[in-house]
Amino acid sequence: TMGLKEDRRGLANSAVGGGSGAQTPEFRLLYDTAPVGLALLTPDCRYRLTNRHLCEICGLSVDDHIGRSVRETVPQVAEQVENIVQTILRTGNSITGIEVSGQRPDGGNANRVWTTNWYPLIATDGSILGINVASEEITERKQIEAALAASEAKSRELANSLRNLNELLEQRVVAEAQERVRIWDAARRE
């Protein structure tokens, strides 16, 4: 893990313009073309960087993010985000696989779900400069999972109904067979 820490520290310097005062074109290209939403939050939960994909998720432009707090931009998830950031600042540990659900501020995509991963951005002196966030929309997957669960529940219900119907039919067939035997025995005795 030492190599990973050193890589994160190097990335920290590059992400926040360490030394040069600007991000490299390669870094910006990587950030802009990532297939997931990316953001760098300051320790007080302000956006330092965002990418296009995150802006599409949130329904806000890059300019509407940079320098503004999570509470200002996506208030419906602000408390959860602030708690995650404070936990990372306190422990120094990443937090992964957190599901966040909500709506864009413009109401443009009601009931959306994302899985998020949170990583501390560590400076060369070991201090935490910010929190890197990777966010992937999983709304469609969650909808498919819910539809599959509903379909499975309906199938179980149908199977139970068919089992109950089969039991009733078996009872009726047995009862009718017993009645026929009784009638047959009565007719033979006469």
Disulfide bonds with the S-S distance in Angstrom:
none
